[in-house]
Structures are given as structure tokens and as C-alpha cells.
Amino acid sequence: MDESTLGKRKRPQTNISEHGLLDPSSSKEVSSLACILPPISFWMSPEAIILFKPVGDETVLEALDNHIQLLSEVNKSHYGYTELIDNIRTTI
């Protein structure tokens, strides 16, 4: 059967950049918003801030590095988690 007789249309192809945004340099049809809004990294987004909870002037990536270091320390012994819990209790 011919595609035109079935009434189906192909989905238009969009060119997505490595950051997940529409790449205006390679697309013929570009939304006006794509040209106005600056590209934003996930690490600077409100979602990342909520998820990783940076403290003070710390960036999300610094907060993530600090979480990884903390969990690495906890993983060094069988009772590392208890030290972490004790530290949390003393700071509250």
C-alpha cells in the first residue's frame, strides 16, 4: 500500500544538539524561542539544584563531588554509615 493512501505522515526530523536543545544552525524551521533563550546546562537548572541541594555558594557540581567524597568515606568501613548518621544528628 502507498503511504499517501493510508493517511499517515512521517514525523518531521529535528536536529537536536548534544545538550538536548534544538540546533538552529542545522534546522530550517526554528522556533523563535530557540533563538531567544540561551542554552542551559542541566547542572545549572532548578531541578539539579533541588536534587543535589548545594550549600551556600557551592555549585551543583561541587555539591555532587562532596556527596561522592562523603559516600566514599562511608564505604571504607563496615560501620561508616553509623559515623555518617552520628554526624548528621550532631549538626541538626
N, C-alpha and C positions, 0 to 999 in steps of 0.2 A: 504494500500500500504506500501511496505517496504521502509524505508528511503534511502537505497542504490539505489533503482530503480529511485528515484526522483532526484538524483544527488545533494542533499543538504547535507551540512556538518554542524555539530554543531560548534558554536563559541568556541574557546578554553577558558577555565576558567583561569583567572589570579587572583592572590591574592593581593588585594590592602590593604595597611596598613591604619591606621586611619588618616595619613597625606596625603592620596591620592597618595602615591608612591607605586611602586611595592615592595612587601615584599620578598626579596631574600631568606629568611630562609624557606619559605614555597612553593616556586615555583621551579619546576625542570628546566625550561628554563628561564634563566635570561639574559637580555641584558648586554653587557659589560659596557654600560654607567650607568646602575643602580648600579653597584658596584663602579664606579669611582666617580660619582657625590654625594656630601653629601646631605642629606635630608635638604630641606629649608622650613621654615615656610612661610605661606602667608604673615605674618606680617613683614617679612624681605625682601619681594620681591619688585622689581621695581614698580609693579602695585599698591601695597599698599602705597608705598611712593608717587606716583603720585596722588592717590586717596585722601589720608588724609593729604598730604603736611606738614610733620613735619618741625618745625622751629629750626634752629641751631643744637644743639646736641641732640635734643629731638628724642625719638624713635617713631615709628608709633603708638604703643600702648599708649604712653604718649600723643601724639597729639590727638588721639581719645578720651582719657579721658578728655583732655582740651576742646575739642569740646562739649562733653556731658555736662561738667560743665557750659560752656558758654550758651548752649541752655537751661539748667535747670534754669539759672538765667533769661534768656529772658522770659521763661514761667511763671515766678512768678507774672507778672502783665500784664494788657491789653496793655500797651504801652512799654513793654520790648523790642520789636523789634525796636522801634524808637531809644532807647538808644544804641542798637547794631549798627544801621546804623550810628548814630552820632559818635560813637567810631571808626568805620571804616573810616569815612570821615576825622576825625582828624588825623588818622595815615597815611593817603595817602599823 
